[in-house]
């Protein structure tokens, strides 16, 4: 898994639906043996704030929804975001976290 990759994600509980997530953690973390990574679920609607980043005409990233994701629950690599979108996500994360 690499920063900027989009994956389907499915925890094993029956009540949990499959989600589409964006990997946000650094590749140093992603390449390690750590079982948890950082990411965010992709949204189908504009989150309505300045910390939301459009991926395309259908999906959005909200940098306020950062969560930990268990490595073994990643199902399938779907796509990679482009460099320009990654830059926008990075700017929004820095703003959200005051970095």
Secondary structure, 3 states (H helix, E strand, C coil): CCCCEEEEECCCCCCCCCEEEEECCCHHHHCCCCCEEEEEEEECCCCCCCCEEECCCCCEEECCCCEEEEHHHEEEEEEECCHHHHHHHHHHHHHHHCC
